Amino acid sequence: VEASIPEPQREAWKKFQAKGFTNKEEFEREVVRHVETTLARSMFNCDETAAYAAASLALRDRLITQWNRTQQRQTFADGKRVYYLSLEFLMGRALDNAMLNIGAKDIAKDGLADLGFRIEDIISQEHDAALGNGGLGRLAACFLDSMASLNIPAWGYGLRYRYGIFKQEIVDGYQVEVPDYWLDFNPWEFPRHDIVVDIQFYGNVRKYQNEQGKNVITWDGGEVVQAVAYDVPIPGYDTVSTNNMRLWSSKAASGEFDFQKFNSGDYESSVADQQRAETISAVLYPNDNLDRGKELRLKQQYFWVAASLYDIVRRFKKSKRAWVEFSDQVAIQLNDTHPTLAIVELQRILIDLEGLEWDEAWSIVTKTFGYTNHTVLPEALEKWSVPLFQNLLPRHLQIIYDINLYFLQTVERKFPKERELLGRVSIIEESQPKMIRMAYLAIVGSHKVNGVAELHSDLIKTTIFKDFVRIFGPDNFTNVTNGITPRRWLHQANPRLSELIASKTGGLDFLKDLNILNELEKFVDDKEFKKEWAEIKYANKVRLAKHIKTTTGVTVNPSALFDIQVKRIHEYKRQQMNIFGVIHRYLTIKAMTPEERKKLAPRVSIFGGKAAPGYWMAKTIIHLINQVGSVVNNDKDVGDLLKVIFLEDYNVSKAEIIVPASDISEHISTAGTEASGTSNMKFVLNGGLIIGTCDGANIEITREIGENNIFLFGNLAEDVEDLRHAHTYGAHNLDPDLAKVFDAIKANTFGDAGSFGALVSAIEDHGDYYLVSDDFHSYIQTQALVDEAYKDQDEWVSKTILSVSRMGFFSSDRCINEYAETIWNVEPLVPEPQERNG
Ligand code: GPQ
């Protein structure tokens, strides 16, 4: 149906085009209007929640105008678009970011003040959009911000989970999970009830010849579920470009809620059908760096991928181009292997529905996709059991077998004498049951595979994917080092530091070109500047100390060294090594004379992070941290010299308070296990130093900021394998300092030693897979260097200024430009000057 307004009537539309507000008075008028009409409240009944709602609605009206125009402009330009497929988007709060990006923060601040509210209080009313687990999901969120800011036509595609990552409560020192129902009021999403896609599962495949004698394959029967689109506008910083994030929500197909059943009294089964459909997008799987192979997860993946591809293909078909031009119009990036089925689905659409020949279709497919790998951990590499897959997606399994067959044939032709090679690289693992190796499928179906930091990209080429480098050649494998958005992670999180930088570098341009930070280098010895710099850090520590007081009841001294490790709890990230180090420090303090204690630098050890609900060892680490805290924090001998804090429910909005407050942060994974890490970048950008291993992006951070400005320790990735081998076959010599720590634990110093038996014996008896004992001495020594360095505050502050000045490389804008040039081949679409602001 033609839905466009005829030419003669368009004048009327233009006259009444939505404008939103352009000044303070208009903003206030819009807020009051939303309070009174949209929310049906009044000034006698307007709390901060209502003010948040109304302010957001006013903001979003502006956003929506920009967003519509951007979409029109992109459609009209008819150029290439990027589609970023991610099962996770860890967005955090939207209001502050929207105000900043559209340049309305000052107006909103003054307007809200006129109406009786402080902007900070209003911002903090918002519930985090927490549709992700950790780094992978937050990376996707930073990428959306950068793509919009760089005017790159791009859509994010994801799932609209009803429940995001669980909220963490700490009860008696243990993690308790509470559901995160976040959709009560969400002004940032627009339901598109007219954009609905039927998604099919199960059923049967039939093959027959049609009247023209052509082989036709159909897939029918089974279950149908509807995907409904919800759109979220993604504003760019200092540009009117506003991209789209489309999240799919599942619901029963019309007719699925069976009124016949309902009327005949079979309420239960009619309701059950509906619930089964809605379950698909109900909850985010809470695992980080772990694959569990659950059928519902596979259903989520196909549901999301099929709806997204239907949408993308429909948009392409509107342009009436030939199929060979598909990859000139469409670049699809796979954020890890979760959306790998998109490769199979596009091949299915092209051959089964559009009638293309296999080879022609496959060439289009491989030109379209790029695959980003985020881990080398074997337990995180996705595999699907063939029987499970066959039942859910029978036609897709056939296509995977065909892809594999053609692939193995080319391998055989190229390496005729290497019989074992075929088994090693086969997409199908010949196990019991057979498994589909999703990473292999992603490689075979993409034109570029990338890792997320230099070391990681080298490792995938020399270990898990080395056979594929021989097969496809090295050009198919590349590196794009991760980045972070300076808008959220500097300006929003640390407004005073941003202001100081702006005052010295000529305004906020550094938020668009982070290399401008270089100009700070000339202030490393500037007394006045250093004083302001240090004051800002102190103020940020005071802010965190307040948060610690209100959430844990513990008083910490803001002058102490703040040592922070916040990230998902995982054995490879080695929070256990950190807490063992804290225990070592505690034992050392206890053994000191009062005189010796006076020379010691006071420290606050701060931890935060969620454990996957089924990850028992990670939960034990949280328990130990809390037990150590309750002993140390109440020990009169220790006083301010050491405090141990576990911050409940670490998330994006809490990170915005925590990150600017560190003196030292810890990035201490076993070398070779952390693909990149991104919080390392955030902490340094906010004037903290880091202690870390030679792993992930720590290596490139060192290269950029200089090795005098980072505390590196521990074994190198290249030695890890041999060390592990030695544990298995030789006597494992426990580090003597670590042995004392274990003795203290075993003596019930931190409560019942039995609770922590598994943590200790993983190291003492079970091979110490993460090399905690091997690295412990080096870790303790390096922490002592940190203590020493911190005593020279003047030098310390210079190091932090120098580091910040050299962090330009880690902007996600740089990172997105690399993707755009080397993988997507896509150009920015810059709005016309008259379109900007207004
Ligand atoms: N990452 Cl495979 C996750 O956050 N979750 C995952 O399931 C996988 C990876 C992280 C990875 O551990 C970090 O080192 C990276 O910095 C991050 O992805 C973004 O690339």
Residues whose N, C-alpha, C, O or C-beta is under 5 A from the ligand:
A	BS01	GPQ	G134 G135 L136 L139 N287 D288 N289 L290 H374 T375 A380 V452 E674 A675 S676 G677 T678
